[in-house]
Amino acid sequence: MEEKPTKERYELLSEIVKVAVLGWSAALLTLSYMGFFQKMDPTFIASVFSGSLAGYGISKATESRSSKKPTIEEPTQPLKQK
């Protein structure tokens, strides 16, 4: 008797594919910069790599040129108690 695929299996498969694409693109990019692929343009692989990282919420940090110090803002509304 076959089991129907569940949501958890699809989520697991999705994570495996994302990690595989991230590892593949990181490996190709690293090998390209090490000189193993002389004729490969790393632009596409770099975009796949950054897109894979964005899927995990990781993005390139932008450096601010202003000398402002970060401030902590107080919430305008009080937090609700459960």
N, C-alpha and C positions, 0 to 999 in steps of 0.2 A: 504494500500500500504506500503510495507516494504522499509525501507531506507537501502541503501548499507552501510556497515561499512566504515568509512573514516580513513585516516591516523591518524587523531587526536584521534579518539577513540582507535585505537591500541596503540598509545603512552600513553594515559591515563591508559589503561589496563596494559600496561607494567610497568608503575610507581606504580600502585596499587599493582601489584604482587611483585615488588622489595621491597616496603615498608612493605608488609605483611611478606615476608621472613625475612627481617631484624628484624622486631619486634618479630617474632616467635623465631628466633635464639637467639636474645638478652634475651628474657624471659626465654627460656630453659637454657641458659648459666648462667643467674643470679640465677635461682632456683637450678641449679646444685651446684653452689658455695655456696649457702645458706644451702645446705644439704638436700633438699627435694628429690633429686634423688640420692640415695646412690650408686646404681650400674651402673649409667650411666657414660660412658667415654665422657668427654666434648670435646675431640679432634675434632671429626667430626663437632659438632655444632660450635666450634670456627672457623673451616675452612670455614663453610658456612657463618658465621657472617663476617669474614674478607673479603670473596669474595663479599658479599653484600655491604660492605663498599667500596670496590674497584670499584664497579659499579658506585658509586657516586664520585669517585676520592679521597677518603679518605684512607690513608695508614698509617702504623706504622712509626713513626719518628725514624730514626736511629741516635744514639748519636755519634758524632765524637769525637775521643780521641785526635785529634790534637788541638793545641792551636791557629790555624789560625783564624784570624778575617775575617768575610765575607767581600768581596769586591764587589763594583758595577762596572761592566764593561760598558764602553761606546760602543754604537753600531758602527760597522765598516762602515756601510753605512747609509747615512742620511735617515730619514723617508720621504716617499713620501707624498706630500700634495694632498688632493683631490680637 
